[in-house]
Amino acid sequence: MDLSIIIVNYNVKEFLQNLLHSIDKASQNLSSEIIVVDNASDDGSVDLLKSKFPSVKLIENKNNLGYGKANNQALKIAEGKYLLLINPDAVVSENTF
């Protein structure tokens, strides 16, 4: 596994969807995994991930544990040689990785 991409989400479903589509295009030439930690969103983010992005590893927190703790949860299961912590309101270009 080349790259583990870690995203902490809290009620930003549309931003998250845009980021995941951009990651899909940018990571076609490498082995990668995406880990999303959802901090108890109530905007349908989890349903979106389960229905449209089933390959994403999802950690569903029942409470908002905060950004740092959520990243640490994902880092514990990440398998990539390289790690990328990215905010859900970002978008990556096709040649970013």
Summary of the structure (lengths in Angstrom):
residues: 97
radius of gyration: 12.3
end to end distance: 13.6
largest distance: 35.8
contacts: 278
relative contact order: 0.31
helix: 34%
strand: 26%
